[in-house]
Amino acid sequence: MKHLKQIFKSSADALQNKKSEVNDEKKLQIATCALLIEMAKADSEFTDDERKKIIGVMKKTFNPEKEYIYELIELSEESVKKSISIYEFSTTINENFSKDEKFELLKNLWRLIYTDETLNMHEDHLIKRIGNTLNMEHRDVMAAKLMVKEENKKDK
């Protein structure tokens, strides 16, 4: 009987760990998407092109189910509305992303900024704040910017 209890306990623990991993992954997805949404809204316009770019980034980064991507964006928009600052999103990202993954996120933020081919002062300020909260150096933020500008030149 003791052996059966131990088997059930082990199964329950494994299930709980799996749920925890799923919740952590979902938190990371929401945090990443929320930073992208914050950036898209920094210039007071959240365009369809920016929304499409965010969907593309989320698909490439996390490969979520097709139906889930729209739910993820809705959840992220709700999180942005409820949030006090970007730190809560950055903290989740810092706990889960490597420096290289955070650098890739910075590049994706710059790609989002340049969707409309302009950089305004609010976007410029926010990208620097995000870089800071992600514990990235200013030179990393600028290197990501230059890489994206080079990509954009090649695309034209």
OpenMM code with the backbone's topology and positions (N, CA, C; nanometers):
from openmm import Vec3, app, unit

residues = "MET LYS HIS LEU LYS GLN ILE PHE LYS SER SER ALA ASP ALA LEU GLN ASN LYS LYS SER GLU VAL ASN ASP GLU LYS LYS LEU GLN ILE ALA THR CYS ALA LEU LEU ILE GLU MET ALA LYS ALA ASP SER GLU PHE THR ASP ASP GLU ARG LYS LYS ILE ILE GLY VAL MET LYS LYS THR PHE ASN PRO GLU LYS GLU TYR ILE TYR GLU LEU ILE GLU LEU SER GLU GLU SER VAL LYS LYS SER ILE SER ILE TYR GLU PHE SER THR THR ILE ASN GLU ASN PHE SER LYS ASP GLU LYS PHE GLU LEU LEU LYS ASN LEU TRP ARG LEU ILE TYR THR ASP GLU THR LEU ASN MET HIS GLU ASP HIS LEU ILE LYS ARG ILE GLY ASN THR LEU ASN MET GLU HIS ARG ASP VAL MET ALA ALA LYS LEU MET VAL LYS GLU GLU ASN LYS LYS ASP LYS".split()
positions = [
    Vec3(0.0831, -0.1194, 0.0000),
    Vec3(0.0000, 0.0000, 0.0000),
    Vec3(0.0876, 0.1259, 0.0000),
    Vec3(0.1929, 0.1196, 0.0819),
    Vec3(0.2844, 0.2337, 0.0889),
    Vec3(0.3472, 0.2608, -0.0479),
    Vec3(0.3782, 0.1529, -0.1183),
    Vec3(0.4389, 0.1646, -0.2511),
    Vec3(0.3425, 0.2321, -0.3499),
    Vec3(0.2135, 0.1968, -0.3431),
    Vec3(0.1125, 0.2592, -0.4291),
    Vec3(0.0996, 0.4080, -0.4006),
    Vec3(0.0992, 0.4439, -0.2737),
    Vec3(0.0907, 0.5856, -0.2356),
    Vec3(0.2092, 0.6625, -0.2931),
    Vec3(0.3258, 0.5997, -0.2858),
    Vec3(0.4465, 0.6653, -0.3369),
    Vec3(0.4377, 0.6845, -0.4888),
    Vec3(0.3834, 0.5875, -0.5590),
    Vec3(0.3676, 0.5984, -0.7045),
    Vec3(0.2727, 0.7125, -0.7377),
    Vec3(0.1576, 0.7174, -0.6668),
    Vec3(0.0611, 0.8249, -0.6916),
    Vec3(0.1193, 0.9610, -0.6570),
    Vec3(0.1956, 0.9664, -0.5470),
    Vec3(0.2574, 1.0932, -0.5074),
    Vec3(0.3583, 1.1373, -0.6132),
    Vec3(0.4377, 1.0439, -0.6631),
    Vec3(0.5359, 1.0763, -0.7673),
    Vec3(0.4672, 1.1258, -0.8937),
    Vec3(0.3577, 1.0606, -0.9306),
    Vec3(0.2818, 1.1033, -1.0489),
    Vec3(0.2227, 1.2417, -1.0288),
    Vec3(0.1685, 1.2652, -0.9101),
    Vec3(0.1101, 1.3965, -0.8798),
    Vec3(0.2178, 1.5047, -0.8804),
    Vec3(0.3337, 1.4738, -0.8238),
    Vec3(0.4448, 1.5704, -0.8228),
    Vec3(0.4913, 1.6014, -0.9649),
    Vec3(0.5009, 1.4991, -1.0479),
    Vec3(0.5432, 1.5191, -1.1872),
    Vec3(0.4426, 1.6057, -1.2617),
    Vec3(0.3141, 1.5813, -1.2377),
    Vec3(0.2094, 1.6613, -1.3012),
    Vec3(0.2174, 1.8062, -1.2546),
    Vec3(0.2400, 1.8259, -1.1256),
    Vec3(0.2513, 1.9615, -1.0711),
    Vec3(0.3721, 2.0341, -1.1307),
    Vec3(0.4840, 1.9638, -1.1440),
    Vec3(0.6033, 2.0238, -1.2052),
    Vec3(0.5769, 2.0616, -1.3502),
    Vec3(0.5058, 1.9767, -1.4226),
    Vec3(0.4722, 2.0047, -1.5622),
    Vec3(0.3844, 2.1290, -1.5714),
    Vec3(0.2837, 2.1397, -1.4826),
    Vec3(0.1970, 2.2579, -1.4801),
    Vec3(0.2776, 2.3828, -1.4496),
    Vec3(0.3714, 2.3710, -1.3571),
    Vec3(0.4559, 2.4843, -1.3204),
    Vec3(0.5401, 2.5292, -1.4393),
    Vec3(0.5960, 2.4319, -1.5137),
    Vec3(0.6751, 2.4647, -1.6325),
    Vec3(0.5895, 2.5347, -1.7374),
    Vec3(0.4666, 2.4871, -1.7567),
    Vec3(0.3754, 2.5482, -1.8532),
    Vec3(0.3429, 2.6903, -1.8096),
    Vec3(0.3145, 2.7083, -1.6801),
    Vec3(0.2845, 2.8425, -1.6297),
    Vec3(0.4036, 2.9359, -1.6460),
    Vec3(0.5247, 2.8866, -1.6186),
    Vec3(0.6449, 2.9687, -1.6356),
    Vec3(0.6641, 3.0076, -1.7816),
    Vec3(0.6417, 2.9133, -1.8719),
    Vec3(0.6554, 2.9411, -2.0152),
    Vec3(0.5515, 3.0440, -2.0588),
    Vec3(0.4295, 3.0296, -2.0091),
    Vec3(0.3230, 3.1240, -2.0440),
    Vec3(0.3559, 3.2638, -1.9908),
    Vec3(0.4088, 3.2712, -1.8686),
    Vec3(0.4491, 3.4009, -1.8115),
    Vec3(0.5569, 3.4660, -1.8971),
    Vec3(0.6525, 3.3860, -1.9417),
    Vec3(0.7610, 3.4373, -2.0253),
    Vec3(0.7070, 3.4871, -2.1594),
    Vec3(0.6159, 3.4124, -2.2176),
    Vec3(0.5553, 3.4546, -2.3439),
    Vec3(0.4791, 3.5857, -2.3264),
    Vec3(0.4020, 3.5950, -2.2193),
    Vec3(0.3251, 3.7171, -2.1934),
    Vec3(0.4189, 3.8346, -2.1687),
    Vec3(0.5240, 3.8132, -2.0903),
    Vec3(0.6189, 3.9212, -2.0604),
    Vec3(0.6868, 3.9713, -2.1880),
    Vec3(0.7282, 3.8795, -2.2731),
    Vec3(0.7936, 3.9166, -2.3987),
    Vec3(0.6972, 3.9927, -2.4892),
    Vec3(0.5785, 3.9386, -2.5042),
    Vec3(0.4774, 4.0025, -2.5889),
    Vec3(0.4382, 4.1387, -2.5319),
    Vec3(0.4300, 4.1484, -2.3997),
    Vec3(0.3929, 4.2754, -2.3355),
    Vec3(0.4960, 4.3841, -2.3649),
    Vec3(0.6248, 4.3504, -2.3607),
    Vec3(0.7273, 4.4506, -2.3934),
    Vec3(0.7148, 4.4944, -2.5395),
    Vec3(0.6859, 4.4010, -2.6260),
    Vec3(0.6664, 4.4358, -2.7669),
    Vec3(0.5451, 4.5276, -2.7837),
    Vec3(0.4382, 4.4977, -2.7124),
    Vec3(0.3179, 4.5814, -2.7195),
    Vec3(0.3454, 4.7197, -2.6621),
    Vec3(0.4166, 4.7245, -2.5496),
    Vec3(0.4539, 4.8547, -2.4914),
    Vec3(0.5284, 4.9384, -2.5953),
    Vec3(0.6208, 4.8745, -2.6662),
    Vec3(0.6977, 4.9472, -2.7667),
    Vec3(0.6082, 4.9914, -2.8820),
    Vec3(0.5202, 4.9036, -2.9259),
    Vec3(0.4310, 4.9386, -3.0370),
    Vec3(0.3425, 5.0577, -3.0015),
    Vec3(0.3068, 5.0693, -2.8758),
    Vec3(0.2184, 5.1782, -2.8320),
    Vec3(0.2948, 5.3042, -2.7908),
    Vec3(0.4265, 5.2979, -2.7897),
    Vec3(0.5074, 5.4113, -2.7417),
    Vec3(0.4851, 5.5375, -2.8231),
    Vec3(0.4567, 5.5221, -2.9519),
    Vec3(0.4330, 5.6399, -3.0366),
    Vec3(0.2839, 5.6723, -3.0470),
    Vec3(0.2046, 5.6159, -2.9572),
    Vec3(0.0591, 5.6382, -2.9481),
    Vec3(-0.0194, 5.5774, -3.0633),
    Vec3(0.0436, 5.4953, -3.1442),
    Vec3(-0.0250, 5.4261, -3.2531),
    Vec3(0.0156, 5.2796, -3.2515),
    Vec3(-0.0828, 5.1920, -3.2443),
    Vec3(-0.0569, 5.0487, -3.2516),
    Vec3(-0.1183, 5.0017, -3.3832),
    Vec3(-0.0357, 4.9989, -3.4872),
    Vec3(-0.0844, 4.9724, -3.6228),
    Vec3(-0.0982, 4.8224, -3.6503),
    Vec3(-0.1700, 4.7912, -3.7569),
    Vec3(-0.1839, 4.6515, -3.7994),
    Vec3(-0.0480, 4.5927, -3.8375),
    Vec3(0.0378, 4.6744, -3.8996),
    Vec3(0.1720, 4.6266, -3.9354),
    Vec3(0.2518, 4.5898, -3.8104),
    Vec3(0.2387, 4.6712, -3.7058),
    Vec3(0.3087, 4.6407, -3.5804),
    Vec3(0.2526, 4.5137, -3.5170),
    Vec3(0.1216, 4.4991, -3.5211),
    Vec3(0.0580, 4.3779, -3.4670),
    Vec3(0.1085, 4.2542, -3.5427),
    Vec3(0.1164, 4.2632, -3.6747),
    Vec3(0.1662, 4.1516, -3.7557),
    Vec3(0.3115, 4.1199, -3.7206),
    Vec3(0.3896, 4.2247, -3.6995),
    Vec3(0.5306, 4.2041, -3.6645),
    Vec3(0.5411, 4.1327, -3.5291),
    Vec3(0.4580, 4.1738, -3.4327),
    Vec3(0.4580, 4.1091, -3.3006),
    Vec3(0.4193, 3.9619, -3.3141),
    Vec3(0.3178, 3.9336, -3.3930),
    Vec3(0.2764, 3.7946, -3.4149),
    Vec3(0.3927, 3.7143, -3.4729),
    Vec3(0.4621, 3.7718, -3.5701),
    Vec3(0.5769, 3.7044, -3.6302),
    Vec3(0.6882, 3.6769, -3.5300),
    Vec3(0.7169, 3.7756, -3.4461),
    Vec3(0.8220, 3.7591, -3.3441),
    Vec3(0.7832, 3.6495, -3.2455),
    Vec3(0.6591, 3.6512, -3.2012),
    Vec3(0.6150, 3.5519, -3.1035),
    Vec3(0.6165, 3.4115, -3.1637),
    Vec3(0.5774, 3.3995, -3.2894),
    Vec3(0.5814, 3.2689, -3.3564),
    Vec3(0.7250, 3.2185, -3.3670),
    Vec3(0.8146, 3.3078, -3.4076),
    Vec3(0.9548, 3.2691, -3.4260),
    Vec3(1.0217, 3.2362, -3.2923),
    Vec3(0.9899, 3.3131, -3.1889),
    Vec3(1.0557, 3.2957, -3.0599),
    Vec3(1.0023, 3.1754, -2.9827),
    Vec3(0.8709, 3.1572, -2.9826),
    Vec3(0.8102, 3.0552, -2.8965),
    Vec3(0.7374, 2.9437, -2.9710),
    Vec3(0.7063, 2.9641, -3.0987),
    Vec3(0.6350, 2.8656, -3.1787),
    Vec3(0.5059, 2.8168, -3.1111),
    Vec3(0.4194, 2.9104, -3.0692),
    Vec3(0.2945, 2.8679, -3.0037),
    Vec3(0.1944, 2.8152, -3.1059),
    Vec3(0.0931, 2.7458, -3.0565),
    Vec3(-0.0158, 2.6995, -3.1427),
    Vec3(-0.0780, 2.8207, -3.2114),
    Vec3(-0.1213, 2.8029, -3.3352),
    Vec3(-0.1759, 2.9136, -3.4139),
    Vec3(-0.2926, 2.9824, -3.3421),
    Vec3(-0.3828, 2.9036, -3.2847),
    Vec3(-0.4997, 2.9601, -3.2169),
    Vec3(-0.4588, 3.0372, -3.0909),
    Vec3(-0.3513, 2.9939, -3.0285),
    Vec3(-0.3084, 3.0537, -2.9020),
    Vec3(-0.2456, 3.1915, -2.9206),
    Vec3(-0.1892, 3.2194, -3.0364),
    Vec3(-0.1165, 3.3454, -3.0564),
    Vec3(-0.2059, 3.4665, -3.0325),
    Vec3(-0.3310, 3.4594, -3.0759),
    Vec3(-0.4222, 3.5728, -3.0574),
    Vec3(-0.4645, 3.5861, -2.9114),
    Vec3(-0.4824, 3.4727, -2.8456),
    Vec3(-0.5111, 3.4745, -2.7017),
    Vec3(-0.3917, 3.5333, -2.6267),
    Vec3(-0.2724, 3.4955, -2.6673),
    Vec3(-0.1498, 3.5462, -2.6054),
    Vec3(-0.1408, 3.6980, -2.6181),
    Vec3(-0.1738, 3.7506, -2.7337),
    Vec3(-0.1704, 3.8955, -2.7533),
    Vec3(-0.2746, 3.9628, -2.6648),
    Vec3(-0.3938, 3.9048, -2.6558),
    Vec3(-0.4973, 3.9611, -2.5677),
    Vec3(-0.4527, 3.9595, -2.4219),
    Vec3(-0.3980, 3.8463, -2.3775),
    Vec3(-0.3487, 3.8357, -2.2397),
    Vec3(-0.2383, 3.9380, -2.2140),
    Vec3(-0.1520, 3.9552, -2.3111),
    Vec3(-0.0413, 4.0502, -2.2976),
    Vec3(-0.0921, 4.1935, -2.2928),
    Vec3(-0.1908, 4.2253, -2.3758),
    Vec3(-0.2486, 4.3602, -2.3734),
    Vec3(-0.3137, 4.3881, -2.2378),
    Vec3(-0.3810, 4.2874, -2.1819),
    Vec3(-0.4397, 4.3026, -2.0482),
    Vec3(-0.3300, 4.3252, -1.9442),
    Vec3(-0.2219, 4.2500, -1.9550),
    Vec3(-0.1096, 4.2661, -1.8619),
    Vec3(-0.0499, 4.4055, -1.8716),
    Vec3(-0.0391, 4.4579, -1.9927),
    Vec3(0.0138, 4.5937, -2.0124),
    Vec3(-0.0774, 4.6948, -1.9438),
    Vec3(-0.2081, 4.6776, -1.9609),
    Vec3(-0.3038, 4.7703, -1.8985),
    Vec3(-0.2939, 4.7675, -1.7464),
    Vec3(-0.2734, 4.6487, -1.6901),
    Vec3(-0.2698, 4.6327, -1.5443),
    Vec3(-0.1332, 4.6644, -1.4835),
    Vec3(-0.0306, 4.6662, -1.5657),
    Vec3(0.1054, 4.6801, -1.5121),
    Vec3(0.1333, 4.8212, -1.4616),
    Vec3(0.2207, 4.8262, -1.3655),
    Vec3(0.2651, 4.9536, -1.3099),
    Vec3(0.3886, 5.0013, -1.3856),
    Vec3(0.4735, 4.9067, -1.4238),
    Vec3(0.5951, 4.9425, -1.4971),
    Vec3(0.6429, 4.8237, -1.5804),
    Vec3(0.7434, 4.8490, -1.6619),
    Vec3(0.7991, 4.7423, -1.7454),
    Vec3(0.8855, 4.6458, -1.6640),
    Vec3(0.9191, 4.6822, -1.5412),
    Vec3(1.0069, 4.5983, -1.4594),
    Vec3(0.9493, 4.4598, -1.4358),
    Vec3(0.8171, 4.4502, -1.4176),
    Vec3(0.7591, 4.3180, -1.3928),
    Vec3(0.7785, 4.2258, -1.5132),
    Vec3(0.7738, 4.2810, -1.6335),
    Vec3(0.7971, 4.1996, -1.7529),
    Vec3(0.9459, 4.1687, -1.7673),
    Vec3(1.0281, 4.2687, -1.7447),
    Vec3(1.1735, 4.2515, -1.7573),
    Vec3(1.2263, 4.1492, -1.6582),
    Vec3(1.1709, 4.1478, -1.5380),
    Vec3(1.2145, 4.0522, -1.4359),
    Vec3(1.1926, 3.9094, -1.4842),
    Vec3(1.0761, 3.8827, -1.5390),
    Vec3(1.0460, 3.7486, -1.5914),
    Vec3(1.1430, 3.7123, -1.7035),
    Vec3(1.1696, 3.8064, -1.7906),
    Vec3(1.2617, 3.7811, -1.9019),
    Vec3(1.4035, 3.7584, -1.8498),
    Vec3(1.4475, 3.8399, -1.7543),
    Vec3(1.5814, 3.8239, -1.6975),
    Vec3(1.5996, 3.6877, -1.6317),
    Vec3(1.4935, 3.6351, -1.5726),
    Vec3(1.5011, 3.5055, -1.5048),
    Vec3(1.5062, 3.3887, -1.6031),
    Vec3(1.4676, 3.4125, -1.7279),
    Vec3(1.4528, 3.3018, -1.8223),
    Vec3(1.5358, 3.3111, -1.9497),
    Vec3(1.5732, 3.4310, -1.9908),
    Vec3(1.6465, 3.4487, -2.1161),
    Vec3(1.7958, 3.4625, -2.0905),
    Vec3(1.8743, 3.4082, -2.1818),
    Vec3(2.0190, 3.4301, -2.1802),
    Vec3(2.0464, 3.5703, -2.2345),
    Vec3(2.1714, 3.6133, -2.2249),
    Vec3(2.2083, 3.7437, -2.2800),
    Vec3(2.1830, 3.7468, -2.4312),
    Vec3(2.2135, 3.6385, -2.5002),
    Vec3(2.1901, 3.6323, -2.6451),
    Vec3(2.0413, 3.6428, -2.6781),
    Vec3(1.9577, 3.5776, -2.5988),
    Vec3(1.8128, 3.5851, -2.6220),
    Vec3(1.7605, 3.7262, -2.5950),
    Vec3(1.8160, 3.7909, -2.4945),
    Vec3(1.7757, 3.9293, -2.4660),
    Vec3(1.8235, 4.0226, -2.5775),
    Vec3(1.9416, 3.9958, -2.6325),
    Vec3(1.9908, 4.0760, -2.7448),
    Vec3(1.8984, 4.0589, -2.8656),
    Vec3(1.8542, 3.9370, -2.8890),
    Vec3(1.7601, 3.9118, -2.9996),
    Vec3(1.6287, 3.9855, -2.9750),
    Vec3(1.5840, 3.9901, -2.8499),
    Vec3(1.4630, 4.0659, -2.8162),
    Vec3(1.4840, 4.2142, -2.8456),
    Vec3(1.6006, 4.2671, -2.8105),
    Vec3(1.6304, 4.4076, -2.8423),
    Vec3(1.6233, 4.4319, -2.9931),
    Vec3(1.6788, 4.3404, -3.0710),
    Vec3(1.6713, 4.3555, -3.2168),
    Vec3(1.5258, 4.3536, -3.2633),
    Vec3(1.4461, 4.2659, -3.2052),
    Vec3(1.3041, 4.2610, -3.2424),
    Vec3(1.2310, 4.3887, -3.2028),
    Vec3(1.2692, 4.4474, -3.0912),
    Vec3(1.2101, 4.5756, -3.0511),
    Vec3(1.2481, 4.6848, -3.1507),
    Vec3(1.3742, 4.6860, -3.1950),
    Vec3(1.4163, 4.7837, -3.2962),
    Vec3(1.3440, 4.7594, -3.4279),
    Vec3(1.3250, 4.6341, -3.4660),
    Vec3(1.2505, 4.6041, -3.5895),
    Vec3(1.1087, 4.6589, -3.5796),
    Vec3(1.0506, 4.6436, -3.4627),
    Vec3(0.9156, 4.6949, -3.4394),
    Vec3(0.9128, 4.8473, -3.4490),
    Vec3(1.0109, 4.9121, -3.3874),
    Vec3(1.0197, 5.0588, -3.3939),
    Vec3(1.0254, 5.1056, -3.5383),
    Vec3(1.1082, 5.0396, -3.6183),
    Vec3(1.1294, 5.0835, -3.7561),
    Vec3(1.0249, 5.0297, -3.8543),
    Vec3(0.9180, 4.9704, -3.8030),
    Vec3(0.8080, 4.9274, -3.8901),
    Vec3(0.7547, 5.0460, -3.9686),
    Vec3(0.7455, 5.1618, -3.9021),
    Vec3(0.6975, 5.2835, -3.9709),
    Vec3(0.8129, 5.3712, -4.0196),
    Vec3(0.9346, 5.3173, -4.0132),
    Vec3(1.0563, 5.3820, -4.0636),
    Vec3(1.0963, 5.5093, -3.9902),
    Vec3(1.0399, 5.5311, -3.8712),
    Vec3(1.0787, 5.6485, -3.7923),
    Vec3(1.1031, 5.6086, -3.6473),
    Vec3(1.1850, 5.6872, -3.5822),
    Vec3(1.2126, 5.6702, -3.4397),
    Vec3(1.1730, 5.8000, -3.3716),
    Vec3(1.0731, 5.7925, -3.2844),
    Vec3(1.0388, 5.9152, -3.2124),
    Vec3(1.0995, 5.9121, -3.0727),
    Vec3(1.0917, 6.0239, -3.0029),
    Vec3(1.1607, 6.0352, -2.8736),
    Vec3(1.1046, 5.9388, -2.7694),
    Vec3(0.9755, 5.9060, -2.7759),
    Vec3(0.9168, 5.8135, -2.6787),
    Vec3(0.9698, 5.6715, -2.7004),
    Vec3(0.9798, 5.6321, -2.8270),
    Vec3(1.0348, 5.5006, -2.8588),
    Vec3(1.1818, 5.4928, -2.8185),
    Vec3(1.2557, 5.5980, -2.8477),
    Vec3(1.3977, 5.6033, -2.8141),
    Vec3(1.4183, 5.5914, -2.6631),
    Vec3(1.3379, 5.6635, -2.5885),
    Vec3(1.3478, 5.6589, -2.4421),
    Vec3(1.3110, 5.5194, -2.3903),
    Vec3(1.2031, 5.4627, -2.4436),
    Vec3(1.1565, 5.3325, -2.3952),
    Vec3(1.2554, 5.2211, -2.4268),
    Vec3(1.3133, 5.2202, -2.5454),
    Vec3(1.4078, 5.1136, -2.5798),
    Vec3(1.5299, 5.1182, -2.4875),
    Vec3(1.5723, 5.2374, -2.4515),
    Vec3(1.6862, 5.2498, -2.3593),
    Vec3(1.6484, 5.2019, -2.2196),
    Vec3(1.5264, 5.2344, -2.1763),
    Vec3(1.4788, 5.1860, -2.0458),
    Vec3(1.4675, 5.0341, -2.0447),
    Vec3(1.4119, 4.9797, -2.1515),
    Vec3(1.3982, 4.8339, -2.1590),
    Vec3(1.5359, 4.7685, -2.1571),
    Vec3(1.6282, 4.8210, -2.2358),
    Vec3(1.7642, 4.7675, -2.2350),
    Vec3(1.8236, 4.7686, -2.0956),
    Vec3(1.8024, 4.8771, -2.0244),
    Vec3(1.8517, 4.8894, -1.8874),
    Vec3(1.7867, 4.7859, -1.7955),
    Vec3(1.6544, 4.7708, -1.8052),
    Vec3(1.5857, 4.6754, -1.7168),
    Vec3(1.6186, 4.5306, -1.7519),
    Vec3(1.6657, 4.5072, -1.8739),
    Vec3(1.7082, 4.3726, -1.9130),
    Vec3(1.8553, 4.3479, -1.8789),
    Vec3(1.9141, 4.4422, -1.8068),
    Vec3(2.0549, 4.4327, -1.7663),
    Vec3(2.1494, 4.4245, -1.8863),
    Vec3(2.1122, 4.4945, -1.9922),
    Vec3(2.1956, 4.5011, -2.1117),
    Vec3(2.2673, 4.6360, -2.1118),
    Vec3(2.3879, 4.6358, -2.1636),
    Vec3(2.4637, 4.7602, -2.1695),
    Vec3(2.4127, 4.8477, -2.2837),
    Vec3(2.4357, 4.9773, -2.2702),
    Vec3(2.3918, 5.0724, -2.3722),
    Vec3(2.4491, 5.0357, -2.5091),
    Vec3(2.5724, 4.9905, -2.5111),
    Vec3(2.6348, 4.9540, -2.6392),
    Vec3(2.5621, 4.8358, -2.7047),
    Vec3(2.5037, 4.7461, -2.6227),
    Vec3(2.4252, 4.6355, -2.6786),
    Vec3(2.2978, 4.6877, -2.7451),
    Vec3(2.2339, 4.7841, -2.6795),
    Vec3(2.1126, 4.8451, -2.7353),
    Vec3(2.1454, 4.9110, -2.8692),
    Vec3(2.2568, 4.9828, -2.8729),
    Vec3(2.2970, 5.0521, -2.9958),
    Vec3(2.3436, 4.9537, -3.1034),
    Vec3(2.4109, 4.8464, -3.0630),
    Vec3(2.4539, 4.7450, -3.1602),
    Vec3(2.3323, 4.6787, -3.2249),
    Vec3(2.2307, 4.6508, -3.1443),
    Vec3(2.1070, 4.5922, -3.1977),
    Vec3(2.0421, 4.6884, -3.2968),
    Vec3(2.0418, 4.8157, -3.2623),
    Vec3(1.9840, 4.9179, -3.3506),
    Vec3(2.0570, 4.9201, -3.4849),
    Vec3(2.1894, 4.9230, -3.4803),
    Vec3(2.2688, 4.9286, -3.6039),
    Vec3(2.2482, 4.8044, -3.6903),
    Vec3(2.2381, 4.6886, -3.6260),
    Vec3(2.2147, 4.5651, -3.7014),
    Vec3(2.0807, 4.5707, -3.7750),
    Vec3(1.9794, 4.6212, -3.7073),
    Vec3(1.8464, 4.6308, -3.7684),
    Vec3(1.8468, 4.7338, -3.8812),
    Vec3(1.9162, 4.8453, -3.8603),
    Vec3(1.9247, 4.9459, -3.9673),
    Vec3(1.9937, 4.8870, -4.0905),
    Vec3(2.0973, 4.8070, -4.0697),
    Vec3(2.1662, 4.7410, -4.1814),
    Vec3(2.0731, 4.6429, -4.2522),
    Vec3(1.9965, 4.5661, -4.1737),
    Vec3(1.8990, 4.4738, -4.2329),
    Vec3(1.8012, 4.5503, -4.3217),
    Vec3(1.7543, 4.6626, -4.2703),
    Vec3(1.6559, 4.7427, -4.3438),
    Vec3(1.7136, 4.7980, -4.4737),
    Vec3(1.8423, 4.8347, -4.4725),
    Vec3(1.9074, 4.8833, -4.5952),
    Vec3(1.9114, 4.7730, -4.7007),
    Vec3(1.9418, 4.6512, -4.6567),
    Vec3(1.9514, 4.5380, -4.7492),
    Vec3(1.8154, 4.5021, -4.8079),
    Vec3(1.7096, 4.5247, -4.7287),
    Vec3(1.5741, 4.4905, -4.7736),
    Vec3(1.5197, 4.5879, -4.8770),
    Vec3(1.5813, 4.7046, -4.8882),
    Vec3(1.5301, 4.8066, -4.9818),
    Vec3(1.5892, 4.7921, -5.1184),
] * unit.nanometer
topology = app.Topology()
chain = topology.addChain("A")
for resn in residues:
    res = topology.addResidue(resn, chain)
    for name in ("N", "CA", "C"):
        topology.addAtom(name, app.Element.getBySymbol(name[0]), res)
